[in-house]
């Protein structure tokens, strides 16, 4: 099991006990980025609690030698889609996708995710070749959600009942950082 899997296994239950879902975890050099969410979105108090909980868990696990920076944030209005779970959460949302060269009829495509499963997802819309396209995850170079100003949020999304308060809006434009540097003795 690699470090990322160990951290996901350690942090998921800790964050769930605070009513938060671990959406993503990325390790880059000496930085650990933890993305959390919950129905209705994440506010600053929830991010602060998630930062404290993640920090305590990392102190106990001691996964890195030396210093590292912990960043805890909400997914934001426009967020990367990397895993099948990310695409499943994005059903009903507008996304842009860049496929790997020579793997798809369209290298760049924009559409609404209408279905997602363990192997791929379906995009639909006027900018999609033949208005519907199935894309396997191994064909994806990069994908992200697209926030459309003035558009109604998908039914059941966090902003559906509060106009102007889309995913992460309470957290200050969808992205707030709680950083902590730690030194090892």
N, C-alpha and C positions, 0 to 999 in steps of 0.2 A: 504494500500500500504506500503510495507516495505522500508527500507532505500535505498537498492540497486535500486529498481524500481524508487524511487523518484529521485535518482542521475542520473540514465539513462535518465529519462524524462527531467531533468534540463540540463544535459550536451550535449545531442544529438544535439539540435538545435544550441547551442553555438559553438560546434565543426564543424557542417555543414556549418555555416557561414564563417568558415575559409577553407572550401573545404575538410574537413576531416570527416571520418566516425568513429563513436564510435563502435569499434569491440567487446570490452569486458570491463567489469568493475567488479573488485573483491575487496571486503572489507574483510580484515583480521586483527582483533584486531584494532590497531591504524594506519593501513596502507590502503590507497586507491590506487589501481593500475588501471590506465586507459590505454587501448590499442586502438590506432587509426591507420587508414590506409587510403589510397586513391589510385586511379589508378596510376600506375607507381611507387608506393612505397612512403615512408616517409623519408625525409632527416632531418638533425639536426635542421635546421631553422623551419621546420614545427612542430617538436617536442617541440621546445622552445615556439612557438606560442600557441600550444595546452596546454602546461603547464600553461602559463599565463592566457589563457581563462578559463581553468578548475579551476585554483586557484581563479580567480575573482568570478566565479559562485559559488564555494564552500563557499567563504567568505560571499556572499549574502544569500545563503541558510542556512549556519551555522548548518550542519547536526550532528555534534559531539561535545560533551562537551570535553574540554581539548585539548591536543596536538594530532596531527596526521601527518603522512607523506604522501605526494602525489607523486606518481611515474607515469610518462607518458612515454609510449614506443610504438614501432612498434610491429607488431605481430611476427616478427622474422622468421628465416628459418624453425625452428621446433617449432610449436606452439600447444597448447592444443586445442582440439575440445570439446566444452561442449554443444553448443546449435544447433538446427536445422540450423540456419543461418551459423554457423561455418562449418558444414558439406557441406552445399550448396556452400560455398566459396571454399571448398576443392575438388570440383568435378574435376577430372583429375589428382589429386595429390596422391602420395603414402602415406599411413597412417598405423600406427600400432594401434590395438585395443585390449584391454583386457576386456573380458566380465565378468559379475558377475558369480559366481559359479552356475553350473547346469542350465544355461539359454540358452546355445548355444552349437552346436556340437564342437566348437573349443573355448578354453579359451583365447588363444592368436592367433591373426591372422594379417597378413600383406597383403595389397593389395591396388589397386587403387579405389578411390571412383568414381563410375560411375553414381550414381543417389542419390538424397536425397530429402526428402519431410518432412512434418510435423510429421510423425510417426517414420521414420527410414531412413536407407541408404543402398546402395548396394555396396559391395566390389567385385572386380574381380582380378584375377591373379593366377599364378601357385602355390602360397603358400596358397590360399584360398580353403577350402574343396569344391569339385566339380567345381572348378574354378570360382564360383560365389556364393555369400551369401548375403542374406538380414538380416540386424540386426536392431532391434528396439532400440530406444534411451534408453528405460528403462533397456535394457540388458547390457549397456555399463558401465563398472567400470571406465575406463580411455581410452582416445584416443588422438593421436597427429599426426601431419604431420611428414614425414621423409624426410630430405634433402639428396639427393643422389649426391655425388660429381661426376662431369663429366656428369651427366644426362642432357638432354635438358629439359628446363622448359616447362610446358604444354602450348599449343598454347593459346595466349591471356594473359598469365601471365605477371607480371611486367618485368621479366627478359628475355622474349621471344625475344626482339629486341636488347638487350645488353648482350652479353655473359658474364657470371661471375657476373652480377648485378641482382641477384634474389631478391625476396621479402625482403625488409628491408636492403639490402646490403649497401645502402648509409648511413644508420644510424649506421654504425659501427658494423658489424657482426650481424645485425638484432635486436639488443637490446641496447637501450640507455636510461639512466635514467635522468630525471629532477626531483630532489627531493626538497621539501620545507617543513620545519617544521614550525608549527604555534602554538603559545600559546594563550590561552584564558585568558582574565582578569576576 
